[in-house]
Amino acid sequence: MARVALVTGGSRGIGAAISIALKAAGYSVAANYAGNDEAAAAFTKETGIKTYKWSVADYDACAAGIKQVEADLGPVDILVNNAGITRDAMFHKMTPQQWKEVIDTNLTGLFNMTHPLWGGMRDRKFGRVISISSINGQKGQAGQANYSAAKAGDLGFTKALAQEGARAGITVNAICPGYIATEMVKAIDEKVLNERIIPLIPVGRLGEPEEIARIVVFLASDEAGFITGSTISANGGQFVV
């Protein structure tokens, strides 16, 4: 029986590429999404991957959503924490609401999704928790104190939880993408993209969502069982740790 993978924010952008790649690798995949019903329906029609709607910022909604996924597909063995939002503003203009929304989704969302699954993974002596952080969680970014703090927190979460899960057969890892050719990045003014962003990337191009997805597929596999607590940078050389 195929292992079950649950991808948050899994119907668009990097998340969609991850969902598709995991399905191609033989997993039963559920894709969570928060709000865009039209995009989710189109994604399911195109890929056959079922989508489930809830906010990762709401613990009770996560618990209920996970329960439904497991009723439909079976116990979740692979969790990909991909859902994220931005509420960019220079710090002196940032509102408490902008701070809270980003922390609640991009950091607390990892707790809300992982916590209800952790006991089952421990009982089955197998689990994969893979969280999509960001280059800006590693180096920081002006106008993103909230986002950078949350994404840096994702890395601390990963390192600590990896130590708890190791003896139970659970690996916990993070991926830090740089600039990836998603709808959001492609929406940046072409002049800004070509003159101010791509020149900072040594390989000279944006990354592709599928390049992040391939890392996820490897980390989800049995072959990656000795890799835990790791942060994998995928940024074209823009920031080297």
C-alpha positions in Angstrom: 0.0 0.0 0.0 1.3 3.4 -1.0 2.5 5.7 1.8 0.4 8.8 2.2 1.9 12.3 1.8 0.1 15.5 2.8 1.4 18.8 1.3 0.2 22.1 2.8 -0.3 24.9 0.2 -0.1 22.0 -2.2 -2.3 23.1 -5.1 -0.3 26.1 -6.3 3.3 27.1 -7.0 6.1 25.1 -5.3 3.5 23.1 -3.4 1.8 22.0 -6.6 5.1 20.8 -8.0 5.7 18.9 -4.8 2.3 17.3 -4.9 2.7 16.2 -8.5 6.3 14.9 -8.0 5.2 12.8 -4.9 2.3 11.3 -6.8 4.7 10.4 -9.7 7.0 8.8 -7.1 4.1 6.5 -6.0 2.7 8.2 -3.0 -1.0 8.8 -2.3 -1.1 12.6 -2.1 -3.4 15.0 -0.4 -3.0 18.7 -1.1 -4.2 21.2 1.5 -5.1 24.8 0.5 -6.4 27.8 2.3 -8.6 29.9 0.1 -8.4 29.7 -3.7 -11.2 27.2 -4.5 -11.0 27.8 -8.3 -7.3 27.0 -8.4 -7.8 23.9 -6.2 -10.6 22.6 -8.3 -8.5 23.1 -11.5 -5.5 21.4 -9.8 -7.6 18.3 -8.9 -9.1 18.1 -12.3 -5.7 18.3 -14.0 -3.8 15.9 -11.6 -6.3 13.7 -9.9 -4.9 14.8 -6.5 -7.6 15.5 -4.0 -7.5 18.9 -2.3 -8.6 19.7 1.3 -9.4 23.2 2.5 -8.3 24.6 5.9 -6.0 27.2 7.3 -2.8 25.9 8.8 -3.0 28.9 11.3 -5.9 27.1 13.0 -4.9 24.1 15.2 -8.4 22.7 15.4 -8.9 23.0 11.7 -5.6 21.2 11.1 -6.6 18.4 13.4 -10.0 18.0 11.7 -8.5 18.2 8.2 -5.8 15.6 9.0 -8.5 13.3 10.4 -10.4 13.6 7.1 -7.3 13.0 5.0 -6.5 9.9 7.0 -10.1 8.6 6.8 -9.9 9.0 3.0 -6.3 7.8 2.3 -4.9 6.2 5.4 -2.3 7.3 8.0 -0.1 10.2 6.9 3.6 9.2 6.8 5.0 12.2 4.9 4.2 15.8 5.9 5.4 18.7 3.7 4.9 22.0 5.5 4.9 24.3 2.5 2.0 26.8 3.1 3.2 30.3 3.6 2.1 33.9 3.2 3.7 37.3 3.0 2.7 40.6 4.6 5.7 42.7 3.6 6.3 46.2 5.2 9.3 48.1 6.5 9.4 47.4 10.2 8.5 51.0 11.3 5.3 50.6 9.2 4.5 47.0 10.1 1.3 46.5 12.0 0.8 43.9 14.8 -1.7 42.2 12.4 0.9 41.9 9.7 3.3 40.4 12.1 0.7 38.0 13.6 -0.7 36.7 10.4 2.7 35.7 9.0 3.9 34.1 12.3 0.6 32.2 12.7 0.8 30.7 9.2 4.5 30.4 8.5 5.7 29.3 11.9 2.9 28.2 14.2 1.4 26.4 11.1 4.3 23.9 11.4 3.3 23.1 15.0 -0.4 23.0 14.1 0.2 20.5 11.3 3.0 18.4 12.8 1.7 18.0 16.3 -1.5 16.0 15.4 0.6 13.6 13.2 3.5 13.1 15.5 2.0 10.5 17.7 1.0 8.3 14.8 4.4 8.6 13.2 6.0 7.6 16.6 3.7 4.6 16.9 4.5 3.4 13.4 8.2 4.1 13.8 8.3 6.0 10.5 7.7 9.6 9.5 9.0 12.3 7.3 8.5 16.0 8.1 9.8 18.3 5.4 9.4 22.1 5.9 9.9 24.7 3.2 11.7 27.6 4.8 13.4 30.3 2.7 16.7 32.0 1.8 15.3 34.9 3.7 15.1 32.8 6.9 18.8 32.3 6.5 20.0 35.8 5.6 17.1 38.1 6.4 15.5 40.6 4.1 14.5 44.2 4.5 10.7 44.7 4.6 10.3 41.1 5.8 11.1 41.1 9.5 7.9 39.0 10.1 8.6 36.5 7.2 12.3 36.2 8.0 11.6 35.6 11.7 9.1 32.9 10.9 11.2 31.2 8.3 14.3 31.3 10.7 12.0 29.8 13.4 11.2 27.0 11.0 14.8 26.0 11.0 15.0 26.0 14.8 11.9 23.8 14.9 13.4 21.4 12.4 16.7 21.0 14.3 15.0 20.5 17.7 12.3 18.1 16.4 14.8 16.0 14.5 16.5 15.1 17.7 13.2 14.0 19.2 12.1 11.9 16.2 15.4 10.2 15.3 15.0 7.1 17.5 11.4 6.7 16.4 12.4 6.5 12.7 11.2 10.0 12.0 13.3 12.4 10.0 12.8 16.2 10.1 14.4 18.4 7.5 14.1 21.8 5.9 14.6 23.2 2.5 15.4 26.9 1.9 14.6 27.9 -1.7 15.9 31.1 -3.2 14.0 32.9 -6.0 11.8 30.3 -7.7 9.8 30.9 -10.9 6.4 30.9 -9.3 3.4 33.1 -10.2 4.4 35.4 -7.3 8.0 35.9 -8.5 7.1 36.1 -12.2 4.7 39.0 -11.2 7.7 41.1 -10.2 8.4 43.9 -12.7 10.5 42.4 -15.4 13.1 45.2 -15.2 13.5 44.7 -11.4 13.7 40.9 -12.0 16.4 41.2 -14.7 18.4 44.1 -13.3 18.2 43.6 -9.5 17.4 40.0 -8.7 18.8 37.6 -11.3 22.2 39.3 -11.3 22.5 38.3 -7.6 22.0 34.6 -8.4 25.4 33.1 -9.5 23.8 30.5 -11.8 22.1 33.3 -13.6 18.5 32.2 -13.5 15.5 31.6 -11.3 15.0 28.2 -9.9 12.1 26.0 -11.0 9.5 24.6 -8.7 10.3 21.1 -9.9 13.8 21.5 -8.6 12.5 22.0 -5.1 10.1 19.1 -5.6 12.9 16.7 -6.4 14.6 17.5 -3.1 11.3 16.7 -1.3 10.9 13.4 -3.1 14.4 12.4 -2.0 14.0 13.4 1.6 10.6 11.5 1.7 12.3 8.3 0.6 13.6 5.4 2.6 17.1 6.2 1.1 17.2 9.5 3.0 16.8 7.9 6.4 20.2 9.0 7.7 19.5 12.7 6.9 17.7 14.6 9.7 17.9 18.0 11.2 19.4 19.3 8.0 18.8 22.5 6.1 19.2 22.2 2.3 19.8 25.4 0.5 18.5 25.6 -3.1 19.2 29.2 -4.2 21.6 29.0 -7.2 24.5 30.1 -5.0 22.9 33.4 -3.9 23.5 32.7 -0.3 26.1 30.1 0.8 26.0 28.8 4.4 
